[in-house]
Amino acid sequence: MHTRTLTLSAEQEQFVQEESQREGFESTTEYLLDLIDKERDRKYMRDMILEGIRSGKPVELDMSGYLDLGKILDEEAKKWESGQ
């Protein structure tokens, strides 16, 4: 793990402290790391949505197609979580 020093204004520091306490984090570091993870997840989802939009003409799914899509999404999530 790497160490990084971060300088915050008094207002930013107060915000981070209040939010980390309000959300139940044990430290402000845990809160900031969670924000980074959420931003990474948000960007990943945005990229996946854009990829879907750009992939071609939409098709209607029946229930079996929906279930197949769920399996594909589960597999993609596992790949993403393992860093592939």
C-alpha positions in Angstrom: 0.0 0.0 0.0 1.3 3.5 -0.8 1.2 6.5 1.5 -0.1 9.9 0.2 -0.2 13.2 2.0 -3.3 15.3 1.3 -3.7 18.9 2.3 -7.3 20.0 2.9 -8.8 23.4 3.7 -10.4 23.8 7.1 -13.8 23.6 5.5 -12.9 20.4 3.6 -11.4 18.8 6.7 -14.6 19.5 8.7 -16.7 18.1 5.9 -14.6 14.9 5.7 -14.8 14.5 9.5 -18.5 15.0 9.7 -19.3 12.7 6.8 -17.0 9.9 8.0 -18.7 10.0 11.4 -22.2 10.3 9.9 -21.6 7.3 7.6 -20.1 5.2 10.4 -16.5 5.0 9.3 -13.8 4.4 11.9 -11.5 7.0 10.4 -11.4 9.7 7.8 -9.0 7.6 5.8 -11.6 4.8 5.5 -14.1 7.4 4.3 -11.8 8.8 1.7 -10.8 5.3 0.4 -14.6 4.5 0.2 -15.1 7.6 -1.9 -12.3 6.6 -4.3 -13.8 3.1 -4.6 -17.3 4.5 -5.3 -15.9 6.8 -8.0 -14.1 3.9 -9.6 -17.3 1.9 -9.6 -19.2 4.8 -11.0 -16.8 5.2 -13.9 -16.8 1.5 -14.6 -20.7 1.5 -14.8 -20.6 4.6 -17.0 -18.2 2.9 -19.3 -20.4 -0.2 -19.4 -23.5 1.8 -20.2 -21.7 3.7 -23.0 -20.4 0.4 -24.4 -23.9 -0.9 -24.4 -25.3 2.2 -26.1 -22.6 2.0 -28.8 -22.9 -1.7 -29.3 -25.7 -1.5 -31.8 -29.4 -1.6 -32.2 -31.4 -2.6 -29.1 -33.1 -5.9 -29.0 -36.1 -6.9 -26.9 -35.4 -9.6 -24.2 -37.8 -12.3 -23.1 -37.4 -13.9 -19.6 -34.8 -16.4 -20.8 -32.8 -13.6 -22.4 -33.0 -11.6 -19.2 -31.8 -14.6 -17.1 -28.9 -15.1 -19.6 -28.0 -11.4 -19.3 -27.9 -11.8 -15.5 -25.4 -14.6 -15.9 -23.2 -12.5 -18.2 -23.3 -9.6 -15.8 -22.3 -11.8 -12.9 -19.4 -13.2 -14.9 -18.3 -9.6 -15.9 -18.5 -8.5 -12.3 -16.3 -11.4 -11.1 -13.7 -10.5 -13.8 -13.8 -6.9 -12.8 -13.4 -7.7 -9.1 -10.4 -9.9 -9.8 -8.8 -7.2 -11.9 -9.0 -8.9 -15.3 
